[in-house]
Amino acid sequence: MQGRLSAWLAKHKLAHRPLGFDYQGIEILQIKYEDWASIAVALYVYGFNYLRSQCAYDVAPGGSLASVYHLTKIQDNADQPEEVCIKVFVPRKDPRIPSVFRIWKSADFQERESYDMLGILHESHPRLKRILMPESWIGWPLRKDYIAPHFYEIQDAH
């Protein structure tokens, strides 16, 4: 079943895959990571001027990683703003995705968290570094194949 945004993207020959609708009726689209930068700009031009959230998850042990974007079209006098959920899957071995920081500034800390917890590199992000874990931390704690260390020694504790 194709939604309004999927039809608009198809009309403009922008590659995507409709994944249906969630329980609230919000359209879900899958975008290839190599197409994400151009489609993100197109979505902004279409009117999605607010990045409500960006998160990421590990699809399966040894499988791909997913970066999920919840976008909202905020307009004056709109009782029900239009929303869309974008899923971008990246390979585990080289998880790179274009950053949308230059389009939606609210992506700053959210993309940094995805990097810190899952190791997804958001290319062209101006400050991509760990945000929750120490810089010396090895590995990506939210990956399903992550093996937690028995201890972590805090340097310069005194």
C-alpha positions as CSV (number, residue, x, y, z in Angstrom):
1,M,0.0,0.0,0.0
2,Q,1.5,3.3,-1.1
3,G,1.0,6.5,1.0
4,R,1.0,10.1,-0.1
5,L,4.7,10.7,0.5
6,S,5.7,7.5,-1.3
7,A,3.6,8.6,-4.3
8,W,5.3,12.0,-4.3
9,L,8.8,10.4,-4.1
10,A,7.9,8.0,-7.0
11,K,6.6,10.9,-9.1
12,H,10.0,12.6,-8.7
13,K,11.8,9.4,-9.4
14,L,13.4,9.2,-5.9
15,A,14.3,5.6,-5.0
16,H,12.6,4.2,-1.9
17,R,10.6,1.3,-0.7
18,P,7.3,1.7,1.2
19,L,7.1,-0.4,4.3
20,G,3.5,0.3,5.1
21,F,2.1,2.2,8.1
22,D,2.6,2.0,11.8
23,Y,-0.2,1.6,14.4
24,Q,-0.8,5.4,14.3
25,G,-1.1,5.5,10.5
26,I,2.3,7.1,10.0
27,E,3.9,6.1,6.7
28,I,7.2,4.1,6.9
29,L,9.7,4.3,4.1
30,Q,13.0,2.5,3.5
31,I,15.8,4.5,1.9
32,K,19.1,3.2,0.7
33,Y,22.0,4.7,2.6
34,E,23.6,6.0,-0.7
35,D,20.4,7.8,-1.6
36,W,19.7,9.3,1.9
37,A,21.5,12.6,1.5
38,S,19.5,13.6,-1.6
39,I,16.2,12.3,-0.3
40,A,16.7,14.1,3.0
41,V,17.0,17.4,1.1
42,A,13.9,16.5,-1.0
43,L,11.9,15.8,2.2
44,Y,12.9,19.1,3.6
45,V,11.8,20.9,0.4
46,Y,8.5,18.9,0.6
47,G,8.0,20.5,4.0
48,F,9.3,18.2,6.6
49,N,11.0,20.9,8.6
50,Y,11.3,19.2,12.0
51,L,13.4,16.1,12.9
52,R,11.4,14.8,15.9
53,S,13.8,12.0,16.6
54,Q,16.6,9.9,15.2
55,C,17.5,6.6,16.7
56,A,19.3,3.4,15.7
57,Y,19.0,-0.3,16.4
58,D,20.8,-3.6,15.6
59,V,18.5,-5.6,13.3
60,A,20.0,-9.0,14.2
61,P,23.3,-10.4,15.5
62,G,25.7,-10.3,12.5
63,G,23.0,-8.5,10.4
64,S,22.6,-4.9,9.4
65,L,22.1,-1.8,11.5
66,A,19.2,0.6,11.1
67,S,19.0,4.4,11.5
68,V,15.5,5.6,12.0
69,Y,14.3,9.2,11.4
70,H,10.9,10.5,12.5
71,L,10.1,13.7,10.5
72,T,7.2,16.1,11.0
73,K,5.8,18.7,8.7
74,I,4.9,21.7,10.9
75,Q,2.7,24.4,9.5
76,D,0.7,27.3,10.8
77,N,-2.9,26.3,11.7
78,A,-2.3,22.6,11.2
79,D,-4.4,20.5,13.5
80,Q,-2.8,17.3,12.5
81,P,0.8,17.7,11.3
82,E,2.0,15.2,8.6
83,E,4.6,12.7,9.8
84,V,6.8,10.1,8.3
85,C,9.2,7.4,9.5
86,I,12.3,6.8,7.5
87,K,14.5,3.7,7.9
88,V,18.0,3.5,6.5
89,F,19.7,0.2,6.8
90,V,23.5,0.1,6.7
91,P,25.9,-2.9,6.6
92,R,27.5,-3.9,9.9
93,K,31.1,-4.1,8.5
94,D,31.1,-0.4,7.3
95,P,28.2,1.4,8.8
96,R,28.3,4.8,7.1
97,I,25.4,7.1,6.5
98,P,25.3,10.8,5.4
99,S,24.6,13.1,8.3
100,V,21.5,15.2,8.2
101,F,22.9,17.8,10.7
102,R,23.1,20.5,8.0
103,I,19.4,20.0,7.2
104,W,18.0,19.4,10.7
105,K,20.2,20.8,13.5
106,S,18.3,18.6,16.0
107,A,20.2,15.6,14.5
108,D,23.4,16.7,16.4
109,F,23.3,14.8,19.6
110,Q,21.0,12.1,18.2
111,E,23.5,11.1,15.5
112,R,26.3,11.2,18.1
113,E,24.4,8.8,20.3
114,S,23.9,6.4,17.3
115,Y,27.6,6.5,16.7
116,D,28.5,6.0,20.4
117,M,26.2,3.1,21.0
118,L,26.1,1.3,17.6
119,G,29.1,2.6,15.7
120,I,27.2,4.2,12.8
121,L,29.4,6.8,11.2
122,H,27.4,9.8,10.2
123,E,29.6,11.3,7.5
124,S,30.1,15.1,7.5
125,H,28.8,15.4,11.0
126,P,30.9,18.3,12.5
127,R,31.4,16.8,16.0
128,L,31.0,13.1,15.7
129,K,32.5,11.7,18.9
130,R,31.4,9.7,21.8
131,I,28.7,11.3,23.9
132,L,27.8,8.7,26.6
133,M,30.8,6.4,26.8
134,P,34.4,7.5,27.5
135,E,36.5,8.2,24.5
136,S,38.7,5.2,25.4
137,W,35.8,2.8,25.4
138,I,36.2,-0.1,22.9
139,G,33.2,-1.4,21.0
140,W,29.6,-0.5,20.5
141,P,27.5,-1.4,23.6
142,L,24.0,-1.7,21.9
143,R,25.1,-4.1,19.2
144,K,23.6,-7.5,19.8
145,D,27.0,-9.2,19.4
146,Y,28.7,-6.9,21.9
147,I,30.6,-8.6,24.6
148,A,30.6,-6.5,27.8
149,P,34.0,-6.3,29.6
150,H,34.2,-7.7,33.1
151,F,35.4,-4.3,34.3
152,Y,36.3,-0.9,33.1
153,E,39.2,0.9,34.8
154,I,38.7,4.6,35.2
155,Q,41.9,6.4,34.5
156,D,42.9,9.4,36.5
157,A,40.2,8.7,39.1
158,H,42.1,10.5,41.8
